[in-house]
């Protein structure tokens, strides 16, 4: 097991940030989660607690391990509490300006200039975030997949400035400390997975939008006809339609390919707050857990 990185900071305690915090704590790491304020920090704590309890109930984790993981977690509303971290992973909303603001602040707050600053962005160029700091060689992408405690993949995304040492350290952290599989990508919108996945999801949205087939039939077609574990519209709902739209925007901005442009229906659903599973309604309806 890697002993290089033991103190982790997570900025953002939403669906992805909470999941990353959980896997870090379960791996035995001292983990601090920073949210916008005390109220959202409490919500993040509850999010992780619910996930750990679910793992216990499903027999994926024993009670003592869940309690140990919770004991390793600190939730805060103050970014200054990340000052002593060796690795900070940003996992806030998929908005370039918001992320740049955080990286600018972290550059001033994180005391160790050998610390690694990482982003969980799905599509925003890592170079752009790195250049908001004075340590672009210590910045890279660590793109986890939802649900983080379940899916074993992490994309490691290096910019033109990211050092070989930091890349190696990230590989060791992902593989040896978290026990996940790493793949490497160049710093381009969508990286590997979303550059392939998002056009497929957008095609399904366009099919539903045109009335060619219902959301249920589209999903059943891909599950029963192509042996996919989940249909494209249910998957879009799981990812979050706002996130899918943001990734599509980033892909279209970079490549100007029509297949990357978010369809009008997707844009309207995001504007209406119909974001998928996390809001209870997207292309399908969902009950509250």
N, C-alpha and C positions, 0 to 999 in steps of 0.2 A: 504493500500500500504506500502511496505517496505520502511523505511527511512534509513536503515543501510548503503546502498551503493548508493552513488549519483554521484561519479566521476569515469568515466569509461575510460580505455585506450584500444585501439584496435591496435594490431601490424599486419599490412597487410591490404591493401585496395582493394584487388581483389574481385572476385565475392562473396566469403563468408564474408570476412572482411567488405566490404561495406554494405552487407545486415545486419550484426550484428550491425554495427554502426547506420544504419538507424532505426532499431527497438529500440535501446537504446535511440536515440535522440527523437523518437516519444513517448517514455515512459517518457520523461521529464528529461533525464539524461544529465549531462555535459559530453560530449564525445570527446575524442581526438583520432584521427586516425593517426598512424605513418606508413609511407611508406619508401622505401629505399632512396628516394631523393625527391627534390622539384617537379620534373617533374611527378613522379609516384604519388605523393601526390595530384597534380592537377588532374590527371586522376581519382584518387579515389573520389575526390570531385565531378567530373562530373558524375561518375557512380552513386553516391547517388542522385544527383540532377535529373538525368534522371529517376531513379526509383520513386522518390517522385512525379515528374511530371506525370509519368504514373499512379500512384495511384490516383492523382487528376482527370486526364482525365477519369479514369474508375469509378469515383464516390466512391472510397474506402477511400478517405481522402479529407478534405476541404482545400481550398487554404491557409487559415490562419494557420492551423495546420502544413501544409507542410513548410511554411515560418518559423514558430516557431522551427520546427525540424532542419532546416538548420542553424538557429541562434545558436543552441546548439552544433554545430559541429565545431571542429578545426582540420585542416589537416596539418601535419608537416612531415619533412624529418629527424627529430632529435629525437632519442629515449629518450634523456634526458628530453623531454617535458612530459614524463609520470611519472616523479618523484613523483608527489603528488597524483597519482591515488589510489583509494581504491580497484579497481578490474581491472586487465589487462588481456585481452583475446588475446592470440596469434592465428593468422589465416593466417599463411604464407603457402608456398608450402609444400606438404606432403613429407617432407624430414627430417629424424631424425637429421642429423648433423646441418641443418639450424635451426631447432627448439631448439636444445640443446644450440647453440650459443646465441640465443635470450634469453632463460631462464637464462643462465649464466649472460648475460648483465643486464637483468631486476632485478636479485637478488641484483646487486650492485647499480642500479639506483633508484628503487622504495624505497622511504624513510621509509614509514610506514611498519614495520615488521609484522603488523597485516593485511596488505593488502593481497588479494587473487590473485594468479597467475593461470590463467586457459589456457588450450589449446583447440582449436577446432579440434584437430586431429581426423581423421576418424578411425585410427587403431594403431598408434604408442603408445607403453605402456606409461601411465602417470608416472609410477614409474621412468622410464628412464629420463624423463624431470625433475621430482621433484628432483632427485639426482644430477642434474646439479646446484642446488641451495643450500643455507644453510637453507632453510625453506620448506622442503619437506612436512611438515604437512599442509602448506598453499597452496599446489598445487593440482589441480584436473582437470578433463576434463569437458568441457561444449561443447558438440557436437551438433551444430545446423544443420538444414537441408535446402537444396537449393530448391526454393528461400526462404531465411530467413524471409522476411516480410509476406510470405503466409503460410508456413508450421508451425504448432503449436507445434512441438515436439522438446525437447532438451534432450539429454542423459547426465546424470550426472555420471561421471566415477571417482571413488575414488581408490587411490592406498592403499597399506598397511600402508602408513604413513599419509594419509590424515586424519585430525582430524574430530571428530563428529561435532564440532562447525562449521567448514568450510563447511561440507556437508549440515548442516542445513541452513547456510547462503546462499549457492548456491540454495537450494530448494526454499527458500523464494524469492530470486532474480528472479528466472525463473518464478515461479508461480504468485507472487504478484506484482512484478514490471513490468515484461515483459508480463504477462498474457498468458504465454505458459504452456504447459503440460510437466512435467518432468518424465522421467523413469530412474531407477538406474541400473547401470551395474557394474560388476566386471571389474578390469583392465586387460583385455585380448584382444588380437588383434581382431578388428572388432566390439567389444562391442556387443550390442544386434542386432541392425538393420543390420549393414553391414555383420555380421557373417551369417545372413540368406539371405540377398539380393545379395551379391556379387557372391556366387556360382551360383545363378540363372542367373545373368547377364553373367557370364562366359560361362554357358551352351548355352546361346543364341549366344554368339560369336562363340563358337565351331560349332554350327549348321550352321551358315552362312559361316564359314570358310570351312566346309566340302562340301558345295554346296547342303546340304540337303534341304534348303529352302532359299529364298531371305530375306533380312532384312525387306522389307515391309511385306512379308507374315508372317514372325515370329512375327512381332509386331501386325499385324492385328489379327493373331490367338489368342494372349493373350488378346487383347482388346475386340474383338468380341466374343471370345469363353470362356474367363474366367472373363469377366467384369472388367479387370484391367483398370485403367484410362489412362495408357500409356504403350506401349510395352517395352520390356526389352532393345532393342537396342536404341530406342529413349531416354529412361531413362538414359542409359549409356552415350549417347551424351550430355544430359542435365547435368549430374554430371561432365562430363569431362573425356575423356578416359585416360588421364594421372593420374587422381585421382583414377579411377577404377583400373588401373594397379598397382598403389602404394599401394592401400588397399590389392589387391590380393597378392602382394609381402610380405606385412606384415603378412597376414594370413598364407601364405605358410611357411614363415620363422619360425613362431611360432609352427604350427601344423604339417607341412610336409605332409599334405593331398593333393593328386593329384588334387582334385576338386578345390583347391584354387590357383593352378598354373596359371599365366596369359597365355592364348593361344598365339602362335606365331603371329597370325594376329593382335591381340591387341597390342603386343609389336612393330610390324612394323608400325602400324598406329601412335603410340606415337612418334616413331623415325622420322616419316615423318611430324610431326606437325599437323596431322589430328585428332584434339582433341575433335571434336563434335561441339555443338552449338556455343561455344565461339570463334571458329576459322572459322565457316561457313561450315565446312565439317567434318563428321565423318562417321557413317554408313548411314547417310542421309545428304542431302544438305540443307543449311539454308541461307536465305537472311539476310542481315544486318538490324537491327532495326534502 
